[in-house]
Amino acid sequence: MVTKTPSNVIQLKASRSSLYVNINNNTAKKFKARQKDFYLRDNNLKGFYIRVRPNGKKSYAVEAKRFGNGRKQSYTIGDINLFSAKQAREIAIDNLQQIKSGKSLSAEKNKQATQDKNIQTLESLIPKYIGIRD
C-alpha cells in the first residue's frame, strides 16, 4: 500500500549540523552548544541562519552563491545579543541581494578597512603642523 504525504504536513530537512526552524528572538535561546558547530537555518529566508559554536557563542549570518550559481559566500552579521531577529533579517536580506548580484561582501569590508587605515589621525598631523609652523 502506497501512502501519500498529506499536503498540510511540513517536512523539515535536518542533518547533524543543521536544523531548519523559524528564526525569532527566542529561537537561539532554546538551543545549547554542542561539541561541533551547528546551524539553525531559517525556513522563511533561504541563506539566513544562526551559527551556534561549541563555546556557546551564537551569531546571525548569511550564506549564498554569487550570481545564484557561483562560489558560495558567507557573511557574519553579528552576535544574537547585539541584534534582534528582525534587525538581522533586514541586514540578511540586503546582504543576500548583494551576494546574488555578484558583489563580494568581504572585498567591500577589506576596502573599508584599508580606507580606515589611510585616515589621518591627530598624532600623524602634529609633526606636519609643527614643521609648517616653524
PyMOL commands that set and color helices and strands:
alter all, ss='L'
color gray80, all
select helices_A, chain A and resi 28-30+66-68+85-100+105-117+122-133
alter helices_A, ss='H'
color red, helices_A
select strands_A, chain A and resi 18-21+38-42+48-52+58-65+72-79
alter strands_A, ss='S'
color yellow, strands_A
deselect
rebuild
show_as cartoon
